[in-house]
Amino acid sequence: MKESIKDIIVSEDKKLKKSKNYRIFIDIVLIVIGAFLMSLGMNLFLLPHKMTTGGASGIATVLYYLFHIPAGIAILVINIPLFVISLTKLGLKFSIKTIISTVIYSVFVDIFTFSSLVANSNIDLFTACIFGGAIVGVGLSLTFKAGASSGGSDLLAQIIYRFTSIQSISQILLVIEVIIISSVIFVFKDVNLGLYSILSMFISTKVIDVLFEGIYYTREVKIITKKKDEIIAKILGELGRGATIMKSIGAHSNETVYMIICVITRPQIAKIKSIVRSCDKSALLYIATVNEAIGTGFKNINN
C-alpha cells in the first residue's frame, strides 16, 4: 500500500513538472510572436513615419532620428535600469519574463527593418497609425498573456507605483505617455505626428481590450478555495495587493471553503491566474470588470 502511494506521488510530480514545462514553452512562444508583431508594427508603419504608441519605443524613435541610434539598441538601453529595479521590487518570475520579452523585441526591431518594403510603399500617416497601433496591440496582448511586460512605460509605471504614494497605475501611465508623445511633437515640430501617435496608442490599447483584458480597467477577482493561506501569501508577496477573506459553506458539498476577494490591475491578471493555478487547481476563480476602483492602491478617494 505504501509503495502504491509513493508511485502516485511520483506520478503526480511528473504530471506537475510536465504541466509547468508546457506552460513555460507556451509563454516563450507567445513572447516571441508578440515581440515579432510589435517590431513589425513599429518598423513597417510607425518608425518610418516618426510615430509611436508611447513607452520606450517613443523615446527610441526620437533618438533614432536625432542621433541615428538604432531603435532596438535604444529600447534595450532605456530598459536596463528598469530591469535592475524590477528584479528587486516586482518579483523574479515577472522580471525575467519581461527582460526576455524586451531583449527579443529589441533584437527583432533591429533585424526586421523591412527597408525595401518601406521604401517601395506609399503608406499615408492615417493608414500607418491605424495598422501600426493595431499590430503593436496584438503583440502586446500576446506578451501580457504570457505574464510578461514589454518594459518601457508599463514597467516604469509599476516601479513608480511601488516607490511613491500615487494610488493609480493608470494615472502614472497616462502622465508618462503624455510626456513621451509631447516630446515627439517638440522634437519633430509637427503637431500632426503627436495627434496621430495618440490615435495609434488609443487603437493599440483598444486592441488589447478586445484580445486580452482592459488596459486601464481594474478587475475584481473572486477565488473560492480551501487553500486560502497559500494564495493570500502570494497575493500579498508577489502582487503587492490586499485581499478580503470570507468564510463560506459550499451548497453542494456542505464543506467549509473561503472566498478571497481582490481588486487588481491589467498587468496582474495573468499573474493572479498563475498563482491560483499553482496553489489550488480545484479552486474556482472568476474575474469581473470594475468600472472604477477608489481607495488604497487605486484612485485617491479625495479626487
Contacts in CASP RR format, 6 or more apart in sequence:
PFRMAT RR
TARGET T0000
AUTHOR 0000-0000-0000
METHOD contacts of the structure
MODEL  1
MKESIKDIIVSEDKKLKKSKNYRIFIDIVLIVIGAFLMSLGMNLFLLPHK
MTTGGASGIATVLYYLFHIPAGIAILVINIPLFVISLTKLGLKFSIKTII
STVIYSVFVDIFTFSSLVANSNIDLFTACIFGGAIVGVGLSLTFKAGASS
GGSDLLAQIIYRFTSIQSISQILLVIEVIIISSVIFVFKDVNLGLYSILS
MFISTKVIDVLFEGIYYTREVKIITKKKDEIIAKILGELGRGATIMKSIG
AHSNETVYMIICVITRPQIAKIKSIVRSCDKSALLYIATVNEAIGTGFKN
INN
26 146 0 8 1.000
27 97 0 8 1.000
27 146 0 8 1.000
27 147 0 8 1.000
27 148 0 8 1.000
28 100 0 8 1.000
28 146 0 8 1.000
30 142 0 8 1.000
30 143 0 8 1.000
30 145 0 8 1.000
30 146 0 8 1.000
31 97 0 8 1.000
31 100 0 8 1.000
31 101 0 8 1.000
31 104 0 8 1.000
31 142 0 8 1.000
31 143 0 8 1.000
31 146 0 8 1.000
31 148 0 8 1.000
32 104 0 8 1.000
33 139 0 8 1.000
33 142 0 8 1.000
34 101 0 8 1.000
34 105 0 8 1.000
34 138 0 8 1.000
34 139 0 8 1.000
34 140 0 8 1.000
34 142 0 8 1.000
34 143 0 8 1.000
35 101 0 8 1.000
35 104 0 8 1.000
35 105 0 8 1.000
35 108 0 8 1.000
35 139 0 8 1.000
35 143 0 8 1.000
36 108 0 8 1.000
36 112 0 8 1.000
37 135 0 8 1.000
37 136 0 8 1.000
37 137 0 8 1.000
37 138 0 8 1.000
37 139 0 8 1.000
37 142 0 8 1.000
38 57 0 8 1.000
38 105 0 8 1.000
38 108 0 8 1.000
38 135 0 8 1.000
38 136 0 8 1.000
38 137 0 8 1.000
38 139 0 8 1.000
38 140 0 8 1.000
38 143 0 8 1.000
38 150 0 8 1.000
39 105 0 8 1.000
39 108 0 8 1.000
39 109 0 8 1.000
39 111 0 8 1.000
39 112 0 8 1.000
40 112 0 8 1.000
40 114 0 8 1.000
40 135 0 8 1.000
41 131 0 8 1.000
41 132 0 8 1.000
41 133 0 8 1.000
41 135 0 8 1.000
41 136 0 8 1.000
42 57 0 8 1.000
42 71 0 8 1.000
42 109 0 8 1.000
42 132 0 8 1.000
42 136 0 8 1.000
43 71 0 8 1.000
43 109 0 8 1.000
43 112 0 8 1.000
43 113 0 8 1.000
43 114 0 8 1.000
43 118 0 8 1.000
44 114 0 8 1.000
44 117 0 8 1.000
44 118 0 8 1.000
44 131 0 8 1.000
44 132 0 8 1.000
44 135 0 8 1.000
45 51 0 8 1.000
45 123 0 8 1.000
45 127 0 8 1.000
45 128 0 8 1.000
45 129 0 8 1.000
45 131 0 8 1.000
45 132 0 8 1.000
45 133 0 8 1.000
45 135 0 8 1.000
46 52 0 8 1.000
46 53 0 8 1.000
46 57 0 8 1.000
46 61 0 8 1.000
46 128 0 8 1.000
46 129 0 8 1.000
46 132 0 8 1.000
46 133 0 8 1.000
46 136 0 8 1.000
46 200 0 8 1.000
47 61 0 8 1.000
47 64 0 8 1.000
47 71 0 8 1.000
48 118 0 8 1.000
48 123 0 8 1.000
48 128 0 8 1.000
49 123 0 8 1.000
49 125 0 8 1.000
49 128 0 8 1.000
49 129 0 8 1.000
49 193 0 8 1.000
49 196 0 8 1.000
50 61 0 8 1.000
50 65 0 8 1.000
50 184 0 8 1.000
50 188 0 8 1.000
50 190 0 8 1.000
50 193 0 8 1.000
51 61 0 8 1.000
51 125 0 8 1.000
51 128 0 8 1.000
51 129 0 8 1.000
51 184 0 8 1.000
51 193 0 8 1.000
51 194 0 8 1.000
51 196 0 8 1.000
51 197 0 8 1.000
51 200 0 8 1.000
52 58 0 8 1.000
52 61 0 8 1.000
52 180 0 8 1.000
52 181 0 8 1.000
52 184 0 8 1.000
52 197 0 8 1.000
52 200 0 8 1.000
52 201 0 8 1.000
53 132 0 8 1.000
53 133 0 8 1.000
53 136 0 8 1.000
53 137 0 8 1.000
53 197 0 8 1.000
53 200 0 8 1.000
53 201 0 8 1.000
53 204 0 8 1.000
54 153 0 8 1.000
54 177 0 8 1.000
54 180 0 8 1.000
54 181 0 8 1.000
54 197 0 8 1.000
54 201 0 8 1.000
55 152 0 8 1.000
55 153 0 8 1.000
55 154 0 8 1.000
55 176 0 8 1.000
55 177 0 8 1.000
55 180 0 8 1.000
56 74 0 8 1.000
56 75 0 8 1.000
56 78 0 8 1.000
56 79 0 8 1.000
56 102 0 8 1.000
56 150 0 8 1.000
56 151 0 8 1.000
56 152 0 8 1.000
56 153 0 8 1.000
57 71 0 8 1.000
57 75 0 8 1.000
58 180 0 8 1.000
58 181 0 8 1.000
58 183 0 8 1.000
58 184 0 8 1.000
59 74 0 8 1.000
59 78 0 8 1.000
59 180 0 8 1.000
59 183 0 8 1.000
60 69 0 8 1.000
60 71 0 8 1.000
60 72 0 8 1.000
60 74 0 8 1.000
60 75 0 8 1.000
60 78 0 8 1.000
60 109 0 8 1.000
61 71 0 8 1.000
61 184 0 8 1.000
62 183 0 8 1.000
62 184 0 8 1.000
62 187 0 8 1.000
63 69 0 8 1.000
63 71 0 8 1.000
63 74 0 8 1.000
64 70 0 8 1.000
64 71 0 8 1.000
64 74 0 8 1.000
65 187 0 8 1.000
65 188 0 8 1.000
66 187 0 8 1.000
70 109 0 8 1.000
70 110 0 8 1.000
71 109 0 8 1.000
71 110 0 8 1.000
72 105 0 8 1.000
72 106 0 8 1.000
72 107 0 8 1.000
72 109 0 8 1.000
72 110 0 8 1.000
73 106 0 8 1.000
73 110 0 8 1.000
75 102 0 8 1.000
75 105 0 8 1.000
75 106 0 8 1.000
75 109 0 8 1.000
75 152 0 8 1.000
76 102 0 8 1.000
76 103 0 8 1.000
76 106 0 8 1.000
78 152 0 8 1.000
79 102 0 8 1.000
79 151 0 8 1.000
79 152 0 8 1.000
79 155 0 8 1.000
82 151 0 8 1.000
82 152 0 8 1.000
82 155 0 8 1.000
82 156 0 8 1.000
82 159 0 8 1.000
83 95 0 8 1.000
83 98 0 8 1.000
83 99 0 8 1.000
83 102 0 8 1.000
85 159 0 8 1.000
86 94 0 8 1.000
86 95 0 8 1.000
86 98 0 8 1.000
86 155 0 8 1.000
86 158 0 8 1.000
86 159 0 8 1.000
87 95 0 8 1.000
89 159 0 8 1.000
89 162 0 8 1.000
89 163 0 8 1.000
90 155 0 8 1.000
90 158 0 8 1.000
90 159 0 8 1.000
90 162 0 8 1.000
91 238 0 8 1.000
93 238 0 8 1.000
94 147 0 8 1.000
94 148 0 8 1.000
94 149 0 8 1.000
94 238 0 8 1.000
94 271 0 8 1.000
97 146 0 8 1.000
97 147 0 8 1.000
97 148 0 8 1.000
97 149 0 8 1.000
98 148 0 8 1.000
98 149 0 8 1.000
98 150 0 8 1.000
98 151 0 8 1.000
98 155 0 8 1.000
100 148 0 8 1.000
101 143 0 8 1.000
101 146 0 8 1.000
101 148 0 8 1.000
101 149 0 8 1.000
101 150 0 8 1.000
101 151 0 8 1.000
102 150 0 8 1.000
102 151 0 8 1.000
102 152 0 8 1.000
105 150 0 8 1.000
125 192 0 8 1.000
125 193 0 8 1.000
125 196 0 8 1.000
126 196 0 8 1.000
128 196 0 8 1.000
129 196 0 8 1.000
129 197 0 8 1.000
129 199 0 8 1.000
129 200 0 8 1.000
129 203 0 8 1.000
130 199 0 8 1.000
130 200 0 8 1.000
130 203 0 8 1.000
132 200 0 8 1.000
132 203 0 8 1.000
132 204 0 8 1.000
133 200 0 8 1.000
133 201 0 8 1.000
133 203 0 8 1.000
133 204 0 8 1.000
133 207 0 8 1.000
134 203 0 8 1.000
134 204 0 8 1.000
134 207 0 8 1.000
136 200 0 8 1.000
136 204 0 8 1.000
137 203 0 8 1.000
137 204 0 8 1.000
137 205 0 8 1.000
137 207 0 8 1.000
137 208 0 8 1.000
137 211 0 8 1.000
138 207 0 8 1.000
138 211 0 8 1.000
140 150 0 8 1.000
140 204 0 8 1.000
140 207 0 8 1.000
140 208 0 8 1.000
141 207 0 8 1.000
141 208 0 8 1.000
141 211 0 8 1.000
141 212 0 8 1.000
143 149 0 8 1.000
143 150 0 8 1.000
144 208 0 8 1.000
144 212 0 8 1.000
144 213 0 8 1.000
144 266 0 8 1.000
144 267 0 8 1.000
144 269 0 8 1.000
144 270 0 8 1.000
145 212 0 8 1.000
145 270 0 8 1.000
146 270 0 8 1.000
147 270 0 8 1.000
147 271 0 8 1.000
147 274 0 8 1.000
149 155 0 8 1.000
149 158 0 8 1.000
149 267 0 8 1.000
153 173 0 8 1.000
153 176 0 8 1.000
153 177 0 8 1.000
153 180 0 8 1.000
154 173 0 8 1.000
154 267 0 8 1.000
156 172 0 8 1.000
156 176 0 8 1.000
157 169 0 8 1.000
157 172 0 8 1.000
157 173 0 8 1.000
157 176 0 8 1.000
158 169 0 8 1.000
158 267 0 8 1.000
160 166 0 8 1.000
160 172 0 8 1.000
161 169 0 8 1.000
161 172 0 8 1.000
161 297 0 8 1.000
166 172 0 8 1.000
167 295 0 8 1.000
167 296 0 8 1.000
167 297 0 8 1.000
167 298 0 8 1.000
167 299 0 8 1.000
167 300 0 8 1.000
168 297 0 8 1.000
168 298 0 8 1.000
168 299 0 8 1.000
168 300 0 8 1.000
169 265 0 8 1.000
169 267 0 8 1.000
170 216 0 8 1.000
170 265 0 8 1.000
171 299 0 8 1.000
173 216 0 8 1.000
177 201 0 8 1.000
181 194 0 8 1.000
181 197 0 8 1.000
181 198 0 8 1.000
181 201 0 8 1.000
184 193 0 8 1.000
184 194 0 8 1.000
184 197 0 8 1.000
185 191 0 8 1.000
185 193 0 8 1.000
185 194 0 8 1.000
205 214 0 8 1.000
205 215 0 8 1.000
205 216 0 8 1.000
206 215 0 8 1.000
208 214 0 8 1.000
208 215 0 8 1.000
208 266 0 8 1.000
209 215 0 8 1.000
209 217 0 8 1.000
212 266 0 8 1.000
212 269 0 8 1.000
213 219 0 8 1.000
213 266 0 8 1.000
213 269 0 8 1.000
213 287 0 8 1.000
214 266 0 8 1.000
214 289 0 8 1.000
215 266 0 8 1.000
216 266 0 8 1.000
217 266 0 8 1.000
217 289 0 8 1.000
217 290 0 8 1.000
217 291 0 8 1.000
218 263 0 8 1.000
218 264 0 8 1.000
218 265 0 8 1.000
218 266 0 8 1.000
218 290 0 8 1.000
218 292 0 8 1.000
218 293 0 8 1.000
218 298 0 8 1.000
219 263 0 8 1.000
219 264 0 8 1.000
219 265 0 8 1.000
219 266 0 8 1.000
219 269 0 8 1.000
219 287 0 8 1.000
219 288 0 8 1.000
219 289 0 8 1.000
219 290 0 8 1.000
220 261 0 8 1.000
220 262 0 8 1.000
220 263 0 8 1.000
220 287 0 8 1.000
220 288 0 8 1.000
220 289 0 8 1.000
220 290 0 8 1.000
221 260 0 8 1.000
221 261 0 8 1.000
221 262 0 8 1.000
221 263 0 8 1.000
221 264 0 8 1.000
221 272 0 8 1.000
221 285 0 8 1.000
221 286 0 8 1.000
221 287 0 8 1.000
222 259 0 8 1.000
222 260 0 8 1.000
222 261 0 8 1.000
222 285 0 8 1.000
222 286 0 8 1.000
222 287 0 8 1.000
222 288 0 8 1.000
223 231 0 8 1.000
223 259 0 8 1.000
223 260 0 8 1.000
223 262 0 8 1.000
223 276 0 8 1.000
223 283 0 8 1.000
223 284 0 8 1.000
223 285 0 8 1.000
224 248 0 8 1.000
224 257 0 8 1.000
224 258 0 8 1.000
224 259 0 8 1.000
224 260 0 8 1.000
224 283 0 8 1.000
224 284 0 8 1.000
224 285 0 8 1.000
225 231 0 8 1.000
225 257 0 8 1.000
225 258 0 8 1.000
225 260 0 8 1.000
225 276 0 8 1.000
225 279 0 8 1.000
225 280 0 8 1.000
225 282 0 8 1.000
225 283 0 8 1.000
225 284 0 8 1.000
226 255 0 8 1.000
226 256 0 8 1.000
226 257 0 8 1.000
226 258 0 8 1.000
226 280 0 8 1.000
226 282 0 8 1.000
226 283 0 8 1.000
227 279 0 8 1.000
227 280 0 8 1.000
227 283 0 8 1.000
228 245 0 8 1.000
228 258 0 8 1.000
228 260 0 8 1.000
230 279 0 8 1.000
230 280 0 8 1.000
231 260 0 8 1.000
231 275 0 8 1.000
231 276 0 8 1.000
231 279 0 8 1.000
231 280 0 8 1.000
231 283 0 8 1.000
232 243 0 8 1.000
232 245 0 8 1.000
232 260 0 8 1.000
234 275 0 8 1.000
234 278 0 8 1.000
234 279 0 8 1.000
235 241 0 8 1.000
235 242 0 8 1.000
235 243 0 8 1.000
235 260 0 8 1.000
235 262 0 8 1.000
235 272 0 8 1.000
235 275 0 8 1.000
236 242 0 8 1.000
236 243 0 8 1.000
238 271 0 8 1.000
238 275 0 8 1.000
239 262 0 8 1.000
239 264 0 8 1.000
239 268 0 8 1.000
239 271 0 8 1.000
239 272 0 8 1.000
239 275 0 8 1.000
241 262 0 8 1.000
241 263 0 8 1.000
241 264 0 8 1.000
241 268 0 8 1.000
242 262 0 8 1.000
243 260 0 8 1.000
243 261 0 8 1.000
243 262 0 8 1.000
244 260 0 8 1.000
244 261 0 8 1.000
244 262 0 8 1.000
245 258 0 8 1.000
245 259 0 8 1.000
245 260 0 8 1.000
245 261 0 8 1.000
246 258 0 8 1.000
246 259 0 8 1.000
246 260 0 8 1.000
246 261 0 8 1.000
247 256 0 8 1.000
247 258 0 8 1.000
247 259 0 8 1.000
248 256 0 8 1.000
248 257 0 8 1.000
248 258 0 8 1.000
248 259 0 8 1.000
249 255 0 8 1.000
249 256 0 8 1.000
249 257 0 8 1.000
250 256 0 8 1.000
250 257 0 8 1.000
262 272 0 8 1.000
263 290 0 8 1.000
263 293 0 8 1.000
263 298 0 8 1.000
264 272 0 8 1.000
269 287 0 8 1.000
272 285 0 8 1.000
272 287 0 8 1.000
273 285 0 8 1.000
276 283 0 8 1.000
276 285 0 8 1.000
292 299 0 8 1.000
293 299 0 8 1.000
294 300 0 8 1.000
294 301 0 8 1.000
295 301 0 8 1.000
END
